[in-house]
Amino acid sequence: MSGDKKKAVNELKKGLEKFRSDALNKGWEQEEVDEKISEVFENFPWYKYNPPKKSWKTKVFHFLLFSLIAYLMYGAVMERNRRWKKRIDDYIFDSQISYHSHRLMRIITLPLFKIYDLSKFHDRECIINNPFKTEESVDCGYCQGIEKIASVSIESPDVSDMLTEEEPFVMSDVPNYHNVSITFNDLKEMFAKNPKELDEAVCNIEKNNEYQSVSEFFEKISTEELMNEKNISIEWSNCDTYGTRFYRRIFTRPLFIAKEAEINFEKRIFMLQKGENSTLKSSEGRNYYLYQVQGESIFEMKAQSQCHYNCTEKPITTTLRKGDIAVSPAAGWISSFETTGDGLNILFLSSFT
């Protein structure tokens, strides 16, 4: 009990004792005194001093409303003061708050995927048209001065600088990649051991719509020789967090990616015949790396047409051979590749922030 309440209770007790003493001195009976006190307590407006307790729904609503108002106020202040925004963003980046919060949320939400797949809500289009949103003009600084895709070594001291400065490069000596052979049979066996989990994680199949699932494809096209004989190509994307763990057993974390960087769960596998091409769909804020698992291809990057005044109009290209990894920044490059190797060409695409 707080100090104010104790004081009020003590004063009430003293008042009752004084009233009782005065009434008895005036000749009242004890029963009359008790009855009068009871009447007073029955008619006392307790609601003024004991307000009803708020329900948990009301508390949650007030918390969400306060959070929304605070978020909007923060956004408005940061929009008006870019210097403060940069300082706060730098502090968040240096302290890795965003990285650790993402990891914590992943740990919390992963068990929910066993109950219900929430990832499909992420892919839905927004049904609200915001009339106040204005498209920002394209920042063409990402491609200025870049005339080629650099070839670097895992031991090059400037690799981290190139990632920071968003310069594309190709690396040929990445451990667990250039010296490891991953084949058609490895991917087939991965799906054979975990068909349900991996098929549910696949969000789309391209180049070949004849098969309902990747597992069905491997059941009917059981060997690489048969795939080459029928001149079949296929590519698919993993869009589910749970399915990512199976790909990570084969495609380990490249050493040039910093430990504090977050590798995203989207994965894309290409199994293509010679002469096939594919455009790489980059996501905002994500760097990606393309690994030439088997075969050979020509990797191409083009600057957006709005940036030709500031950057090269000609595409920059490089040849990817088995074991090579092409790393592209998260900026606005339009990237693609065309397979040139004889037989089956296999490539793997992943992204990181």
C-alpha positions in Angstrom: 0.0 0.0 0.0 1.4 3.4 -1.0 2.0 6.2 1.5 -1.0 8.3 0.4 -3.3 5.3 0.8 -2.0 4.6 4.3 -2.5 8.2 5.3 -6.0 8.2 4.0 -6.9 5.0 5.9 -5.4 6.3 9.1 -7.4 9.5 8.8 -10.6 7.5 8.1 -10.0 5.4 11.2 -9.5 8.5 13.4 -12.6 10.1 12.0 -14.7 7.0 12.7 -13.4 6.7 16.2 -14.1 10.4 16.9 -17.6 10.0 15.4 -18.3 6.9 17.5 -17.0 8.6 20.7 -19.0 11.8 20.2 -22.2 9.8 19.4 -21.9 7.6 22.5 -21.3 10.7 24.6 -24.5 12.2 23.3 -26.4 9.1 24.4 -26.6 7.1 21.2 -26.8 3.3 21.4 -24.0 1.2 19.9 -26.3 -0.3 17.3 -27.4 3.2 16.2 -23.8 4.2 15.7 -23.0 1.1 13.6 -26.2 1.5 11.5 -25.3 5.2 10.8 -21.8 4.2 9.7 -23.1 1.5 7.5 -25.5 3.9 5.8 -22.7 6.3 5.1 -20.5 3.6 3.5 -23.4 2.3 1.4 -24.1 5.8 -0.1 -20.4 6.8 -0.5 -19.4 7.4 -4.2 -16.6 4.9 -4.3 -16.4 5.0 -8.1 -14.7 8.4 -7.8 -11.9 7.0 -5.8 -11.7 3.4 -7.2 -11.8 3.8 -11.1 -12.4 0.5 -12.9 -9.4 -1.4 -14.0 -8.6 -1.3 -17.7 -8.9 -4.6 -19.6 -5.9 -6.1 -21.3 -7.5 -5.3 -24.7 -7.6 -1.6 -23.8 -4.0 -1.7 -22.6 -2.8 -3.4 -25.8 -4.8 -0.9 -27.9 -3.2 2.0 -26.1 0.3 0.5 -26.4 -0.1 0.0 -30.2 -1.6 3.5 -30.6 1.3 5.0 -28.7 3.8 3.0 -30.7 2.3 4.1 -34.0 2.3 7.8 -32.9 5.9 7.5 -31.7 7.0 5.8 -35.0 5.3 8.5 -37.1 6.8 11.3 -35.1 10.3 9.6 -35.3 9.9 9.3 -39.1 8.8 12.9 -39.4 11.7 14.2 -37.4 14.2 12.1 -39.3 12.8 13.2 -42.6 13.4 16.8 -41.6 16.8 16.3 -40.2 19.0 14.1 -42.4 22.1 14.6 -40.2 20.4 13.1 -37.2 19.1 10.2 -39.3 22.6 9.5 -40.6 24.1 9.5 -37.1 21.4 7.1 -35.8 21.8 4.8 -38.9 25.5 4.7 -38.4 25.1 3.9 -34.7 22.6 1.1 -35.5 24.9 -0.3 -38.1 28.1 -0.1 -36.0 26.4 -1.8 -33.0 24.7 -4.4 -35.2 21.3 -3.8 -33.6 19.5 -4.6 -36.8 21.5 -7.8 -37.4 20.8 -9.1 -33.9 17.2 -8.1 -33.9 16.7 -10.0 -37.2 18.3 -13.1 -35.8 16.2 -12.9 -32.6 13.0 -12.5 -34.7 14.0 -15.5 -36.8 14.6 -17.7 -33.8 11.2 -16.6 -32.4 9.2 -17.1 -35.7 10.9 -20.3 -37.0 8.7 -22.6 -34.9 5.6 -20.9 -36.3 6.4 -22.2 -39.8 5.7 -25.7 -38.5 2.2 -24.6 -37.7 1.4 -22.2 -40.5 3.4 -20.8 -43.5 3.5 -17.0 -43.0 5.9 -16.4 -45.9 3.1 -16.3 -48.5 1.8 -13.0 -47.0 5.2 -11.4 -47.8 4.6 -12.1 -51.5 1.2 -10.5 -51.7 0.8 -7.2 -53.5 -0.2 -4.2 -51.5 -3.9 -3.3 -51.9 -3.5 0.2 -50.6 -2.5 3.0 -53.0 -0.7 5.7 -51.0 -1.4 9.0 -52.8 1.4 10.8 -50.8 4.2 8.5 -51.9 6.5 9.9 -54.5 9.1 7.8 -56.4 12.6 8.9 -55.8 14.9 9.6 -58.7 17.4 7.0 -59.6 20.8 7.4 -57.8 23.3 6.8 -60.5 26.4 6.9 -58.3 26.4 3.0 -58.1 27.9 2.6 -61.6 30.0 5.7 -62.0 33.6 4.9 -63.0 33.0 1.2 -63.2 34.1 -0.1 -66.6 34.7 -3.8 -65.9 34.0 -6.7 -63.5 37.2 -7.1 -61.5 38.9 -10.4 -60.9 40.1 -10.8 -57.3 41.5 -13.4 -55.0 40.2 -14.6 -51.6 43.4 -13.2 -50.2 43.0 -9.7 -51.8 43.0 -7.1 -49.0 40.5 -4.9 -50.9 37.7 -7.4 -51.1 35.8 -5.9 -48.1 36.3 -2.4 -49.5 34.8 -3.5 -52.8 31.8 -4.9 -51.0 31.4 -1.7 -49.1 31.8 0.5 -52.2 29.5 -1.7 -54.2 31.9 -2.8 -56.9 31.2 -6.0 -58.8 33.9 -8.7 -58.9 34.6 -12.4 -59.7 36.5 -14.7 -57.3 37.9 -18.0 -58.5 39.6 -19.4 -55.3 36.8 -19.4 -52.7 37.4 -22.4 -50.3 34.6 -25.0 -50.3 33.5 -23.8 -53.8 36.4 -23.9 -56.3 37.7 -27.2 -54.8 34.4 -28.9 -54.3 32.4 -30.8 -56.9 28.6 -30.5 -56.7 26.7 -32.5 -59.3 23.3 -33.3 -60.6 23.2 -36.4 -58.4 23.9 -34.3 -55.2 20.8 -32.1 -55.9 18.7 -35.2 -56.8 19.7 -36.9 -53.6 18.9 -33.8 -51.6 15.3 -33.8 -52.9 15.0 -37.6 -52.6 15.8 -37.5 -48.9 13.6 -34.5 -48.1 10.9 -34.3 -50.9 8.1 -32.8 -48.8 10.0 -30.1 -47.1 11.9 -29.0 -50.2 8.9 -29.1 -52.6 6.9 -27.0 -50.2 9.8 -24.5 -50.0 9.9 -24.1 -53.9 7.9 -21.0 -54.9 8.2 -21.2 -58.6 9.6 -23.5 -61.4 10.8 -21.9 -64.6 12.1 -23.0 -68.0 10.0 -26.2 -67.7 6.4 -26.2 -66.7 5.8 -29.9 -67.4 6.5 -31.0 -63.9 4.4 -30.1 -60.8 7.4 -30.3 -58.4 11.2 -30.6 -58.5 10.9 -34.0 -56.9 8.7 -35.2 -59.8 11.3 -33.8 -62.2 14.1 -35.8 -60.6 12.0 -38.9 -60.5 11.3 -38.8 -64.2 14.7 -37.3 -65.3 16.8 -39.6 -63.1 20.3 -38.9 -64.7 22.2 -36.0 -66.1 22.7 -38.0 -69.3 19.0 -38.3 -69.8 18.6 -34.6 -69.2 21.2 -33.8 -71.9 19.7 -36.3 -74.3 16.2 -34.7 -74.0 17.8 -31.2 -74.0 15.9 -30.2 -70.9 16.5 -27.1 -68.8 14.9 -26.2 -65.4 15.4 -23.6 -62.7 13.6 -23.1 -59.4 13.6 -20.8 -56.4 13.5 -21.6 -52.7 11.3 -18.9 -50.9 10.8 -20.6 -47.6 13.0 -20.2 -44.5 12.7 -23.9 -43.4 13.9 -25.2 -46.8 17.0 -23.0 -46.7 18.7 -25.4 -44.2 19.0 -28.1 -46.8 20.7 -25.9 -49.3 23.2 -24.6 -46.7 24.5 -28.1 -46.2 25.7 -28.1 -49.8 26.4 -24.4 -50.4 28.2 -23.3 -47.3 28.8 -19.6 -46.3 31.5 -18.1 -48.6 34.5 -16.8 -46.7 34.4 -13.3 -48.3 31.1 -12.6 -46.7 31.5 -11.0 -43.2 30.3 -13.0 -40.2 27.9 -10.2 -39.2 26.3 -10.1 -42.6 22.9 -11.8 -43.0 22.6 -14.4 -45.7 19.0 -14.4 -46.9 16.9 -17.6 -47.2 16.0 -17.1 -50.9 18.0 -19.5 -53.1 17.8 -20.1 -56.8 19.1 -23.1 -58.8 19.7 -23.1 -62.5 20.2 -26.4 -64.5 20.5 -25.2 -68.1 21.6 -26.5 -71.4 24.0 -24.5 -73.6 22.6 -21.3 -75.0 20.1 -20.7 -72.2 19.9 -17.3 -70.5 18.3 -15.9 -67.4 17.9 -12.5 -65.8 18.8 -12.1 -62.1 16.1 -10.4 -60.1 17.8 -8.4 -57.5 16.1 -7.3 -54.3 16.5 -3.8 -52.8 19.3 -3.7 -50.2 20.7 -7.1 -51.0 24.0 -8.1 -52.6 24.0 -11.4 -54.3 26.5 -14.0 -55.5 26.2 -16.3 -58.5 28.2 -19.5 -58.2 29.1 -21.4 -61.4 28.7 -25.0 -60.1 29.2 -26.8 -63.3 29.8 -25.7 -66.9 30.6 -22.2 -68.2 28.6 -19.0 -68.8 28.9 -15.3 -69.8 27.9 -13.0 -66.9 26.7 -9.6 -68.0 25.8 -6.4 -66.0 24.1 -3.3 -67.5 23.5 0.1 -66.0 20.0 1.4 -66.0 19.1 3.6 -69.1 18.5 6.6 -66.8 22.1 6.4 -65.7 23.8 6.4 -69.2 24.7 10.0 -68.8 26.8 9.1 -65.8 27.9 5.5 -66.5 28.9 3.3 -69.4 26.2 2.4 -71.9 27.9 -0.8 -72.9 27.3 -3.9 -70.8 30.3 -5.2 -68.8 30.8 -8.9 -69.0 33.0 -11.7 -67.7 33.3 -15.4 -68.2 32.4 -17.7 -65.3 34.0 -21.1 -65.2 33.4 -24.0 -62.8 34.1 -22.8 -59.2 33.9 -19.1 -60.0 31.7 -16.8 -58.0 30.4 -13.4 -59.3 29.4 -10.9 -56.7 27.1 -8.1 -57.6 26.2 -5.1 -55.3 22.7 -4.3 -54.2 22.6 -1.2 -56.4 20.6 -0.9 -59.6 22.5 -3.1 -62.0 20.5 -5.2 -64.5 22.3 -8.5 -64.5 21.9 -11.7 -66.6 23.9 -14.6 -67.8 24.0 -17.0 -70.8 25.3 -20.5 -70.6 28.1 -21.4 -73.0 29.4 -24.7 -71.6 28.7 -28.0 -73.4 26.5 -30.4 -71.6 24.6 -29.4 -68.4 25.4 -26.1 -66.8 24.5 -25.7 -63.1 24.5 -22.3 -61.3 23.5 -21.3 -57.8 22.2 -17.8 -56.7 22.0 -16.4 -53.2 21.8 -13.0 -51.6 23.1 -11.3 -48.4 22.8 -7.9 -46.6 
